[in-house]
Amino acid sequence: MAPRTLLIPSLLDDWFPLLRHAFASDRWDPVLLTEANPQLAELGLRYFHNELCYPVFLIAGQVLSALGSGRYDPRRCGVLLGQAGDECRGSCGIRLLRQVLDRAGYPEVALLSLNVRDIDRDTGLPITVQMIRRALAAAVWGDTLSILRNQVQPLEAVPGSAQALWSKWMEILGEDLRHGRLSRWELMGRCREIVAAFRALATVDRPVQRVAVVGEIYTKYCRLGNWDLMSFLASESCEVGVGGVTWYALYYMDSHSLKGSVVSRRLYRLLAGYLAGVQREMLAILREAGFRTLPPLAECKRQAVGYAPLDLRVADGWLIAAEAVAWASLGYRKILCVQPFACLPGHVLGKGQYAALQRKLPGVRLVSVDYDASTGEGTVQSRIRMLLDESMEETP
């Protein structure tokens, strides 16, 4: 029997083209939902109260738009949602979406939860060793490509060459993931090849602004959630610094290492140890080639001491402060702090850090941006321009 279609709503846009291979199996054929029209929120709002968090509207709108397009047979479709399992209304998203699909006339569409907290057991996607190996490789390679493209793109001599090279490597690495070439030696070998390819791109010296982006995971990584923020910053001649998925994964394992069963705690420590080692090797390759990177997660955590309580483990917690401090030390003195409107952990534990960080980081400017269906694009861009237009002595 042919595999069923597994629809994956947007989240980790620069990583999902690789991560999708982790979810491929004899039963499921993953398909990425890439429609990025913010008006999708209006479709989601037909079924939700407007006080729910913005990502829930967007995810529901994206799924409903895909199912209503006629491209997929609802009887042979499933939808995959990731759940962190923290104090977040998004952790109830799979149950909310179930109600929406039933009301919209798609009761036959299966919902699958991707989580390591043993929540929504009836809908949980089984996690296999092969899935973990592919996901770790995709995270490492995705981080490498993201760092390189973001630093080369503002200086490229031929417009579009960095993005074209990124796309080329996505195809090559996708083949590696499909065929299981995922040993640690092979992972690092590919990292060296990718770095060499980006170093070979023709570049020109031109003035750029270094801008870092920190904050809530959906609005930090997802074009639909941040209204294509990265393209906007690129059009303004910005070199953008964004922490990679390996930092978030290690933060999650660190902050949840004392939760769950004995088996899950041991698994956290085992995976964290392996991923931390691979991350250090990846960063060494990038730095040796002259590229700037955040420090390894453990060093980021040490740098965050005094800037945020390290027991702040809800949502993106102390990772926000750790990334802001690390980016500032690398010369990214303009920092955008992004979050969706009505994200309670984001407003309390994310935005709650910004004023203290601004006081403790002299010479650094932080600007907070909320994304919401009721907010106009002009309002958001004016806040971003407030940061970009501020005159600051740039660090070479």
RADANOR-V651795 format. One record per residue. N is the residue number from 0. SS is DSSP state (H for helix, E for strand, - for the rest). PHI is phi in degrees with one decimal (NA if undefined). Layout:
n=N ss=SS phi=PHI
n=N ss=SS phi=PHI
//
This chain:
n=0 ss=- phi=NA
n=1 ss=- phi=-67.3
n=2 ss=- phi=-65.2
n=3 ss=E phi=-82.7
n=4 ss=E phi=-84.6
n=5 ss=E phi=-109.0
n=6 ss=E phi=-79.6
n=7 ss=E phi=-120.0
n=8 ss=- phi=-62.9
n=9 ss=- phi=-62.3
n=10 ss=- phi=-161.1
n=11 ss=- phi=-97.3
n=12 ss=H phi=-60.2
n=13 ss=H phi=-82.8
n=14 ss=H phi=-115.0
n=15 ss=H phi=-60.7
n=16 ss=H phi=-58.2
n=17 ss=H phi=-92.4
n=18 ss=H phi=-63.6
n=19 ss=H phi=-57.7
n=20 ss=H phi=-69.3
n=21 ss=H phi=-69.0
n=22 ss=H phi=-98.8
n=23 ss=- phi=-75.8
n=24 ss=- phi=-157.6
n=25 ss=- phi=-63.9
n=26 ss=- phi=-94.2
n=27 ss=E phi=-126.4
n=28 ss=E phi=-113.8
n=29 ss=E phi=-69.2
n=30 ss=E phi=-129.5
n=31 ss=E phi=-83.3
n=32 ss=- phi=-88.6
n=33 ss=- phi=-114.0
n=34 ss=- phi=-59.1
n=35 ss=- phi=-125.2
n=36 ss=- phi=-87.5
n=37 ss=- phi=-57.0
n=38 ss=- phi=-67.1
n=39 ss=H phi=-59.0
n=40 ss=H phi=-60.8
n=41 ss=H phi=-64.0
n=42 ss=H phi=-65.7
n=43 ss=H phi=-66.6
n=44 ss=H phi=-67.7
n=45 ss=- phi=-66.1
n=46 ss=- phi=-117.5
n=47 ss=- phi=-125.0
n=48 ss=- phi=-72.0
n=49 ss=- phi=-73.4
n=50 ss=- phi=-91.3
n=51 ss=- phi=-70.7
n=52 ss=- phi=-71.4
n=53 ss=H phi=-56.1
n=54 ss=H phi=-58.0
n=55 ss=H phi=-62.5
n=56 ss=H phi=-61.5
n=57 ss=H phi=-66.6
n=58 ss=H phi=-62.6
n=59 ss=H phi=-61.8
n=60 ss=H phi=-62.8
n=61 ss=H phi=-65.3
n=62 ss=H phi=-66.9
n=63 ss=H phi=-63.7
n=64 ss=H phi=-63.7
n=65 ss=H phi=-65.1
n=66 ss=H phi=-67.1
n=67 ss=H phi=-83.6
n=68 ss=- phi=-77.0
n=69 ss=- phi=86.3
n=70 ss=- phi=-78.7
n=71 ss=- phi=-127.1
n=72 ss=- phi=-88.3
n=73 ss=H phi=-55.9
n=74 ss=H phi=-71.8
n=75 ss=H phi=-124.4
n=76 ss=E phi=-123.4
n=77 ss=E phi=-133.7
n=78 ss=E phi=-126.1
n=79 ss=E phi=-102.5
n=80 ss=E phi=-123.6
n=81 ss=E phi=-86.0
n=82 ss=- phi=-133.9
n=83 ss=- phi=-74.8
n=84 ss=- phi=81.6
n=85 ss=- phi=-90.1
n=86 ss=- phi=-77.5
n=87 ss=- phi=-144.0
n=88 ss=H phi=-66.9
n=89 ss=H phi=-62.7
n=90 ss=H phi=-68.8
n=91 ss=H phi=-95.8
n=92 ss=H phi=-58.6
n=93 ss=H phi=-68.3
n=94 ss=H phi=-74.4
n=95 ss=H phi=-64.6
n=96 ss=H phi=-66.9
n=97 ss=H phi=-59.7
n=98 ss=H phi=-64.4
n=99 ss=H phi=-64.0
n=100 ss=H phi=-63.6
n=101 ss=H phi=-63.5
n=102 ss=H phi=-68.4
n=103 ss=H phi=-83.0
n=104 ss=- phi=93.9
n=105 ss=- phi=-124.7
n=106 ss=- phi=-67.8
n=107 ss=- phi=-81.9
n=108 ss=- phi=-74.3
n=109 ss=E phi=-78.8
n=110 ss=E phi=-113.4
n=111 ss=E phi=-120.5
n=112 ss=E phi=-103.9
n=113 ss=E phi=-104.2
n=114 ss=- phi=-155.5
n=115 ss=- phi=-116.2
n=116 ss=- phi=-107.0
n=117 ss=- phi=61.1
n=118 ss=- phi=-102.2
n=119 ss=- phi=47.5
n=120 ss=H phi=-57.6
n=121 ss=H phi=-64.9
n=122 ss=H phi=-113.4
n=123 ss=E phi=-65.5
n=124 ss=- phi=-81.5
n=125 ss=- phi=-58.3
n=126 ss=- phi=-99.1
n=127 ss=- phi=-110.4
n=128 ss=H phi=-61.8
n=129 ss=H phi=-61.5
n=130 ss=H phi=-62.2
n=131 ss=H phi=-64.1
n=132 ss=H phi=-61.3
n=133 ss=H phi=-66.4
n=134 ss=H phi=-65.1
n=135 ss=H phi=-63.9
n=136 ss=H phi=-63.0
n=137 ss=H phi=-62.8
n=138 ss=H phi=-65.1
n=139 ss=H phi=-66.1
n=140 ss=H phi=-66.0
n=141 ss=H phi=-63.3
n=142 ss=H phi=-62.0
n=143 ss=H phi=-58.1
n=144 ss=H phi=-65.3
n=145 ss=H phi=-64.4
n=146 ss=H phi=-61.0
n=147 ss=H phi=-66.0
n=148 ss=H phi=-61.7
n=149 ss=H phi=-63.6
n=150 ss=H phi=-88.7
n=151 ss=H phi=-84.3
n=152 ss=H phi=-54.4
n=153 ss=- phi=-65.8
n=154 ss=- phi=-111.3
n=155 ss=E phi=-63.9
n=156 ss=- phi=-75.5
n=157 ss=- phi=-109.0
n=158 ss=- phi=-54.6
n=159 ss=- phi=90.4
n=160 ss=H phi=-69.4
n=161 ss=H phi=-67.2
n=162 ss=H phi=-65.8
n=163 ss=H phi=-63.9
n=164 ss=H phi=-68.3
n=165 ss=H phi=-57.9
n=166 ss=H phi=-64.2
n=167 ss=H phi=-59.9
n=168 ss=H phi=-71.1
n=169 ss=H phi=-60.2
n=170 ss=H phi=-67.0
n=171 ss=H phi=-62.4
n=172 ss=H phi=-70.7
n=173 ss=H phi=-60.1
n=174 ss=H phi=-64.3
n=175 ss=H phi=-59.7
n=176 ss=H phi=-66.7
n=177 ss=H phi=-66.6
n=178 ss=H phi=-101.1
n=179 ss=- phi=76.6
n=180 ss=- phi=-85.5
n=181 ss=- phi=-132.2
n=182 ss=- phi=-67.8
n=183 ss=H phi=-59.8
n=184 ss=H phi=-63.0
n=185 ss=H phi=-70.4
n=186 ss=H phi=-59.4
n=187 ss=H phi=-70.6
n=188 ss=H phi=-61.0
n=189 ss=H phi=-64.2
n=190 ss=H phi=-58.5
n=191 ss=H phi=-63.8
n=192 ss=H phi=-65.4
n=193 ss=H phi=-63.7
n=194 ss=H phi=-60.1
n=195 ss=H phi=-61.3
n=196 ss=H phi=-65.2
n=197 ss=H phi=-72.1
n=198 ss=H phi=-65.5
n=199 ss=- phi=-78.9
n=200 ss=- phi=-66.0
n=201 ss=- phi=-71.7
n=202 ss=E phi=-130.6
n=203 ss=- phi=-131.2
n=204 ss=- phi=-77.5
n=205 ss=- phi=-153.2
n=206 ss=- phi=-68.4
n=207 ss=- phi=-135.2
n=208 ss=E phi=-100.3
n=209 ss=E phi=-94.5
n=210 ss=E phi=-127.5
n=211 ss=E phi=-101.6
n=212 ss=E phi=-122.3
n=213 ss=E phi=-128.8
n=214 ss=E phi=134.2
n=215 ss=- phi=-70.6
n=216 ss=H phi=-60.0
n=217 ss=H phi=-67.5
n=218 ss=H phi=-76.7
n=219 ss=H phi=-79.2
n=220 ss=H phi=-108.7
n=221 ss=- phi=-103.9
n=222 ss=H phi=-61.1
n=223 ss=H phi=-65.0
n=224 ss=H phi=-76.3
n=225 ss=H phi=-113.6
n=226 ss=- phi=56.6
n=227 ss=- phi=57.5
n=228 ss=H phi=-58.0
n=229 ss=H phi=-63.7
n=230 ss=H phi=-66.1
n=231 ss=H phi=-63.0
n=232 ss=H phi=-65.2
n=233 ss=H phi=-62.7
n=234 ss=H phi=-67.9
n=235 ss=- phi=-97.6
n=236 ss=- phi=59.4
n=237 ss=E phi=-105.1
n=238 ss=E phi=-94.8
n=239 ss=E phi=-97.8
n=240 ss=E phi=-107.7
n=241 ss=E phi=-133.1
n=242 ss=- phi=-60.7
n=243 ss=- phi=-80.3
n=244 ss=H phi=-68.9
n=245 ss=H phi=-64.4
n=246 ss=H phi=-65.8
n=247 ss=H phi=-64.4
n=248 ss=H phi=-61.5
n=249 ss=H phi=-67.8
n=250 ss=H phi=-60.9
n=251 ss=H phi=-62.6
n=252 ss=H phi=-66.6
n=253 ss=H phi=-66.4
n=254 ss=H phi=-77.1
n=255 ss=- phi=-114.0
n=256 ss=- phi=-68.5
n=257 ss=- phi=-101.2
n=258 ss=- phi=-108.8
n=259 ss=- phi=87.3
n=260 ss=- phi=-74.9
n=261 ss=H phi=-60.3
n=262 ss=H phi=-63.0
n=263 ss=H phi=-66.4
n=264 ss=H phi=-66.2
n=265 ss=H phi=-66.2
n=266 ss=H phi=-64.9
n=267 ss=H phi=-54.3
n=268 ss=H phi=-64.1
n=269 ss=H phi=-64.5
n=270 ss=H phi=-66.2
n=271 ss=H phi=-63.1
n=272 ss=H phi=-62.9
n=273 ss=H phi=-66.0
n=274 ss=H phi=-65.4
n=275 ss=H phi=-62.3
n=276 ss=H phi=-64.8
n=277 ss=H phi=-65.3
n=278 ss=H phi=-61.8
n=279 ss=H phi=-60.7
n=280 ss=H phi=-64.5
n=281 ss=H phi=-59.5
n=282 ss=H phi=-66.8
n=283 ss=H phi=-62.5
n=284 ss=H phi=-64.0
n=285 ss=H phi=-65.4
n=286 ss=H phi=-68.6
n=287 ss=H phi=-60.1
n=288 ss=- phi=-86.8
n=289 ss=- phi=94.7
n=290 ss=- phi=-94.7
n=291 ss=- phi=-88.0
n=292 ss=- phi=-142.8
n=293 ss=- phi=-60.6
n=294 ss=- phi=-66.9
n=295 ss=- phi=-55.0
n=296 ss=H phi=-55.8
n=297 ss=H phi=-61.1
n=298 ss=H phi=-71.1
n=299 ss=H phi=-56.9
n=300 ss=H phi=-63.7
n=301 ss=H phi=-63.8
n=302 ss=H phi=-67.2
n=303 ss=- phi=-78.4
n=304 ss=- phi=-59.2
n=305 ss=- phi=91.9
n=306 ss=- phi=-103.9
n=307 ss=- phi=-155.0
n=308 ss=- phi=-63.9
n=309 ss=- phi=-77.0
n=310 ss=- phi=-92.5
n=311 ss=- phi=-84.9
n=312 ss=- phi=-112.9
n=313 ss=- phi=-82.9
n=314 ss=- phi=54.7
n=315 ss=- phi=-87.2
n=316 ss=H phi=40.9
n=317 ss=H phi=-70.6
n=318 ss=H phi=-61.3
n=319 ss=H phi=-60.9
n=320 ss=H phi=-64.9
n=321 ss=H phi=-61.1
n=322 ss=H phi=-68.0
n=323 ss=H phi=-61.5
n=324 ss=H phi=-63.8
n=325 ss=H phi=-66.4
n=326 ss=H phi=-64.1
n=327 ss=H phi=-60.3
n=328 ss=H phi=-68.0
n=329 ss=- phi=-91.6
n=330 ss=- phi=97.2
n=331 ss=- phi=-88.5
n=332 ss=- phi=-93.2
n=333 ss=E phi=-115.3
n=334 ss=E phi=-126.6
n=335 ss=E phi=-91.8
n=336 ss=E phi=-109.6
n=337 ss=E phi=-113.8
n=338 ss=E phi=-161.1
n=339 ss=E phi=-81.5
n=340 ss=- phi=-65.2
n=341 ss=- phi=73.6
n=342 ss=- phi=-84.9
n=343 ss=H phi=-62.1
n=344 ss=H phi=-60.6
n=345 ss=H phi=-65.8
n=346 ss=H phi=-72.0
n=347 ss=H phi=-82.0
n=348 ss=H phi=-99.3
n=349 ss=H phi=-93.5
n=350 ss=H phi=-61.9
n=351 ss=H phi=-63.3
n=352 ss=H phi=-88.6
n=353 ss=H phi=-64.6
n=354 ss=H phi=-62.8
n=355 ss=H phi=-65.9
n=356 ss=H phi=-62.6
n=357 ss=H phi=-61.7
n=358 ss=H phi=-68.7
n=359 ss=H phi=-89.3
n=360 ss=- phi=-120.2
n=361 ss=- phi=-63.1
n=362 ss=- phi=83.2
n=363 ss=- phi=-117.5
n=364 ss=E phi=-114.5
n=365 ss=E phi=-110.4
n=366 ss=E phi=-128.8
n=367 ss=E phi=-94.6
n=368 ss=E phi=-129.5
n=369 ss=E phi=-102.3
n=370 ss=E phi=-108.8
n=371 ss=- phi=-157.8
n=372 ss=- phi=-63.5
n=373 ss=- phi=-91.7
n=374 ss=- phi=-95.7
n=375 ss=- phi=-78.3
n=376 ss=H phi=-60.5
n=377 ss=H phi=-62.5
n=378 ss=H phi=-63.7
n=379 ss=H phi=-65.6
n=380 ss=H phi=-66.6
n=381 ss=H phi=-67.3
n=382 ss=H phi=-68.9
n=383 ss=H phi=-65.9
n=384 ss=H phi=-66.6
n=385 ss=H phi=-58.1
n=386 ss=H phi=-76.8
n=387 ss=H phi=-65.7
n=388 ss=- phi=-83.2
n=389 ss=- phi=-70.1
n=390 ss=- phi=-80.2
n=391 ss=- phi=-138.5
n=392 ss=- phi=-69.8
n=393 ss=- phi=-76.0
n=394 ss=- phi=-84.0
n=395 ss=- phi=-65.7
//
